Amino acid sequence: MHSTKTESINTAVDKEVLYRQALTTEDSLSVKMLVVSFMDAVKQGKYADAVSNLYVLNAENPYKKPELLDNIKLEETIEMMKKINPKSYEIKSMEFVTAVNNPIKCKILTVLPANNSEVELTWVLNPVNYMGKWLLCFATK
């Protein structure tokens, strides 16, 4: 029997539906607490604490074990956060799609030092479920 494109699409959709159905309230709370812990540390200026638990997905195979940021990426991320210096944040949306694709949008409020004006930014975090444990990644394009 030959596999058709429609069957492939249906299988992918079925996998996403099954993934969402398997999630529990505990998963949602775990992810929210992970994001809140990260964003609170950033807001308090504890950038090293915040990024010490950030992971990066393998670009070639996102289902491989995520790795902690290397020292260069860690320093770059800390410098980016220092420049943005968020004053407040709000979790705007949480979407669970697959084990490695769960965009969490956070609205960030910061103040530009040049003219003291407030600016809203959006950060997209991507908690991934690796072997039953939630790990926090920045979303990648």
Residue pairs with C-beta under 8 A, 6 or more apart in sequence:
15 98
16 97
16 98
19 96
19 97
19 98
19 99
20 96
20 97
23 96
27 96
27 129
27 134
28 94
28 96
30 134
31 94
31 102
31 104
31 127
31 134
32 91
32 94
34 127
34 134
34 136
35 91
35 104
35 106
35 125
35 127
35 136
36 91
38 50
38 53
38 54
38 125
38 136
39 50
39 86
39 89
39 91
39 106
41 47
41 49
41 50
42 50
42 81
42 86
42 89
43 86
43 87
43 88
43 89
45 85
47 77
47 78
47 81
47 82
48 78
50 81
51 69
51 74
51 77
51 78
51 81
52 68
52 74
53 68
53 135
53 136
54 68
54 69
54 74
54 77
54 136
54 137
54 138
55 66
55 67
55 68
55 69
55 128
55 135
55 136
55 137
56 66
56 67
56 68
56 69
56 73
56 137
56 138
56 140
57 64
57 66
57 100
57 126
57 128
57 137
57 140
58 64
58 65
58 66
58 67
59 140
62 100
62 101
62 128
63 99
63 100
65 130
65 131
66 128
66 130
66 135
66 137
69 77
77 138
84 108
84 110
84 121
85 110
85 111
86 108
86 109
86 110
87 109
87 110
87 111
87 118
88 108
88 109
89 106
89 107
89 108
89 109
89 123
90 106
90 107
91 104
91 105
91 106
92 105
92 106
92 107
92 122
93 103
93 104
93 105
94 102
94 104
95 102
95 103
95 104
96 102
97 103
99 128
99 129
99 130
100 126
100 128
100 129
101 126
102 126
102 127
102 128
102 129
103 124
103 125
103 126
103 139
104 124
104 125
104 126
104 127
105 122
105 123
105 124
106 122
106 123
106 124
106 125
107 120
107 121
107 122
108 120
108 121
108 122
108 123
109 118
109 119
109 120
110 118
110 119
110 121
111 117
111 118
111 119
112 118
112 119
123 138
124 138
124 139
125 136
125 137
125 138
125 139
126 136
126 137
126 138
126 139
126 140
127 134
127 135
127 136
127 137
128 134
128 135
128 137
129 135
